[in-house]
Amino acid sequence: MQYQRLHIRVPVAADVTLMVRGAVTVAAQAINISAGGLCISAPSHLLDEQEYSIDIITAEKQRIIFSGVPVYQTEDSVGIKITDIDKHNLATIYELVEGFQLTEEFIKHIDEHDILKDWLVDEAGNDLSVTFETPPKPEK
Protein backbone atom coordinates (compact mmCIF):
# COMPACT_ATOMS: atom_id res chain seq x y z
CA MET A 1 0.00 0.00 0.00
CA GLN A 2 1.34 3.42 -0.88
CA TYR A 3 -0.18 6.53 0.64
CA GLN A 4 0.88 10.11 0.24
CA ARG A 5 -0.69 13.11 1.90
CA LEU A 6 -2.29 15.44 -0.55
CA HIS A 7 -1.54 18.52 1.54
CA ILE A 8 1.53 19.58 3.49
CA ARG A 9 0.99 20.46 7.15
CA VAL A 10 2.64 23.54 8.63
CA PRO A 11 2.69 24.92 12.17
CA VAL A 12 0.20 27.64 12.97
CA ALA A 13 -0.43 29.83 16.01
CA ALA A 14 -4.18 30.09 16.44
CA ASP A 15 -7.07 29.82 18.86
CA VAL A 16 -9.54 27.12 17.85
CA THR A 17 -13.15 26.65 18.90
CA LEU A 18 -15.16 23.51 18.16
CA MET A 19 -18.92 23.91 18.27
CA VAL A 20 -21.96 21.68 17.95
CA ARG A 21 -25.24 23.41 17.07
CA GLY A 22 -23.72 26.76 18.04
CA ALA A 23 -22.65 25.66 21.54
CA VAL A 24 -18.92 25.73 22.28
CA THR A 25 -17.68 22.22 22.99
CA VAL A 26 -13.90 22.70 22.98
CA ALA A 27 -11.51 25.63 23.08
CA ALA A 28 -7.96 24.67 22.06
CA GLN A 29 -4.76 25.80 20.38
CA ALA A 30 -3.85 24.86 16.83
CA ILE A 31 -0.68 22.85 16.34
CA ASN A 32 -0.62 22.62 12.56
CA ILE A 33 -2.89 23.08 9.57
CA SER A 34 -3.23 21.92 5.99
CA ALA A 35 -5.82 22.15 3.24
CA GLY A 36 -7.02 18.73 4.41
CA GLY A 37 -7.29 19.31 8.12
CA LEU A 38 -6.11 20.66 11.42
CA CYS A 39 -4.28 19.35 14.47
CA ILE A 40 -5.18 20.89 17.84
CA SER A 41 -4.04 20.46 21.42
CA ALA A 42 -6.05 17.68 23.06
CA PRO A 43 -8.89 18.63 25.38
CA SER A 44 -9.17 16.93 28.77
CA HIS A 45 -11.92 14.66 27.44
CA LEU A 46 -12.39 12.38 24.46
CA LEU A 47 -14.13 14.06 21.54
CA ASP A 48 -17.27 12.52 20.11
CA GLU A 49 -17.06 11.12 16.61
CA GLN A 50 -19.31 13.74 15.06
CA GLU A 51 -19.02 16.72 12.77
CA TYR A 52 -18.00 19.97 14.46
CA SER A 53 -18.20 23.57 13.31
CA ILE A 54 -14.66 24.88 13.65
CA ASP A 55 -13.67 28.51 14.07
CA ILE A 56 -9.99 29.47 13.94
CA ILE A 57 -8.51 32.87 14.79
CA THR A 58 -4.82 33.08 13.86
CA ALA A 59 -2.22 35.23 15.60
CA GLU A 60 -2.51 37.58 12.59
CA LYS A 61 -6.29 37.85 13.29
CA GLN A 62 -7.28 35.85 10.20
CA ARG A 63 -10.48 33.89 10.65
CA ILE A 64 -11.01 30.45 9.14
CA ILE A 65 -14.31 28.59 9.42
CA PHE A 66 -15.10 25.04 8.30
CA SER A 67 -16.70 21.77 9.38
CA GLY A 68 -14.67 18.73 10.32
CA VAL A 69 -14.58 15.38 12.07
CA PRO A 70 -11.94 14.04 14.47
CA VAL A 71 -9.89 11.28 12.84
CA TYR A 72 -7.56 10.55 15.76
CA GLN A 73 -6.97 11.65 19.34
CA THR A 74 -3.84 11.13 21.44
CA GLU A 75 -2.86 12.44 24.87
CA ASP A 76 -1.40 15.53 23.23
CA SER A 77 -3.39 16.21 20.10
CA VAL A 78 -6.51 15.72 18.01
CA GLY A 79 -6.45 15.43 14.24
CA ILE A 80 -9.47 16.88 12.46
CA LYS A 81 -10.30 16.21 8.81
CA ILE A 82 -12.09 18.99 6.92
CA THR A 83 -15.49 17.82 5.69
CA ASP A 84 -16.89 21.12 4.38
CA ILE A 85 -15.16 24.42 3.63
CA ASP A 86 -15.91 27.30 1.27
CA LYS A 87 -13.46 28.69 -1.29
CA HIS A 88 -12.60 31.79 0.74
CA ASN A 89 -11.63 29.85 3.88
CA LEU A 90 -9.71 27.25 1.88
CA ALA A 91 -7.81 30.06 0.14
CA THR A 92 -6.87 31.44 3.57
CA ILE A 93 -5.42 28.07 4.56
CA TYR A 94 -3.44 27.90 1.31
CA GLU A 95 -2.11 31.41 2.00
CA LEU A 96 -0.93 30.34 5.47
CA VAL A 97 0.82 27.26 4.07
CA GLU A 98 2.40 29.11 1.15
CA GLY A 99 3.50 31.96 3.42
CA PHE A 100 5.25 29.54 5.76
CA GLN A 101 6.97 27.78 2.86
CA LEU A 102 8.64 31.08 1.92
CA THR A 103 10.34 31.46 5.29
CA GLU A 104 13.65 30.19 6.64
CA GLU A 105 11.62 28.54 9.39
CA PHE A 106 10.25 26.15 6.76
CA ILE A 107 13.73 24.69 6.15
CA LYS A 108 14.25 24.30 9.91
CA HIS A 109 10.80 22.74 10.21
CA ILE A 110 11.60 20.15 7.53
CA ASP A 111 14.79 19.21 9.35
CA GLU A 112 13.52 19.29 12.95
CA HIS A 113 10.13 17.65 12.39
CA ASP A 114 11.02 15.37 9.48
CA ILE A 115 7.81 16.34 7.68
CA LEU A 116 8.67 13.98 4.87
CA LYS A 117 7.21 11.32 7.20
CA ASP A 118 3.85 13.10 6.81
CA TRP A 119 3.57 11.45 3.47
CA LEU A 120 3.96 8.01 5.06
CA VAL A 121 0.97 7.99 7.42
CA ASP A 122 -2.65 7.17 6.83
CA GLU A 123 -5.58 9.56 7.35
CA ALA A 124 -5.79 8.54 11.02
CA GLY A 125 -2.16 9.54 11.58
CA ASN A 126 -0.92 5.94 11.88
CA ASP A 127 2.53 5.17 10.51
CA LEU A 128 2.58 3.02 7.41
CA SER A 129 5.25 0.44 6.90
CA VAL A 130 6.91 0.85 3.54
CA THR A 131 9.29 -1.61 1.96
CA PHE A 132 10.97 -1.57 -1.40
CA GLU A 133 11.69 -4.70 -3.36
CA THR A 134 14.03 -5.05 -6.26
CA PRO A 135 13.88 -7.86 -8.78
CA PRO A 136 16.62 -10.44 -8.38
CA LYS A 137 19.58 -10.07 -10.69
CA PRO A 138 19.48 -12.53 -13.56
CA GLU A 139 22.05 -15.28 -13.32
CA LYS A 140 24.73 -15.32 -15.99
N, C-alpha and C positions, 0 to 999 in steps of 0.2 A: 504494500500500500504506500502510495506517495501522496503527501499532503503538503501544500504550501499555503501560507496565509495570503489572502488577497490584499490585505492592507497592513502597512507597517504601523506599529504602535510607538508612540513617543510620549515622554513624560509631560504632564500638564499640572499646573497649580490651579486648582479650582474647587469651589464649594459645590457639592452635589446634593440634590434633594430628590428622593424617590417618593412618589405619591400614588395612592390608589383612590380613585373617585374623588380627587381633590384634597384628600386628607394626607398630611405628611406622615410617611411611614418610617423613613430613614433620612438622617442628615449625615453626610460623610464627606471625605476629601477624595478627590480624584488622584489616582496614581499614574495612569496613562490612558491614552485615547487613540482611537483609529477610526477610519470610516466604517468599520464593522462593529465597533463596540467600545466599551469603557471598562476600566478596572478601578474599583474604589476601595477605600479602607473598609475592613469588615466591621459591621455593626456587632453589638454584643449578643445578638440573637440570629438564628438561622432565618434567612429570607424565604418566603413562600415562593413556590414555583408558579408565578403568575406574571402577567404583563404589568409593568410599572410605567407611569409617566415620569420622565426624568428631566430635571431642570438643572443646568450647569451654569455657574457664573465663574468665569475665569478671573485670574488676577488682573487682567487687562480690562475687566468689566464687560467682556463679551458674553452674550447669553446664547446657550444652545439648548434646544428642547427636542426631545424625541421620546419614543416608546421603546421599551426593551424588556428582555427576560433574563434572569440570572442563569448562567450556564455552568458556573462552578462557584463554590465558596470554600475558602480555607480559613485558618485562624486569622490570617492577616489581610485577606483581600476577597473581593467578590468580582467575578467577571460577568459583564452584562452584554448580551448581544442585541444590537439594534434591530427592532422589528418594524418600525415605521418612523420615517424622518422625511421632512420636506427638503426641497432643493436648497433653500437658503441656509438652513441649519447644517446640512451636509457640506455645503460650500465653506462654512465657517470651520468645520472640522478639517477639511482639506487645507485651508489657509494655515491653521495651527500646525499641522504636520509639515507642510512645505516650509513654513517659517522656521521651524526647528531644524529642518534638514539643511538650512543655509547657514547654520551657526557652527562655531568650533565645538560647542558642546555636543553636537551630533556625533562627531568623530570620537570624542571621549565616551559618549553613551554606547556606541557600537563596541568599543573596546571593553569598557567596564561591565556592561550588561550582556555582552555576547548576544545581541539581538538577532543574529543569524539563526539562533536556535528557535526564534519565534516561528520560523517557517517549518519547524519540525515538531509541531504539537498539533493536536486535534482541536476542534472547536471548544471542547471542555477544558482545554489547557493541559491535557495529559501528554506526556512525552511519548513520541512515537519512536519505535526502534527501526533504524534504517540500516540495511546491509547492502553491500554492492558485490555482485558476483561477476566474475570474468570467465569467459569460456576457456576450457583447458587448451593448452597449446597443442597443436597437432604433432603427433610423433613423426619423426623423420625416418 
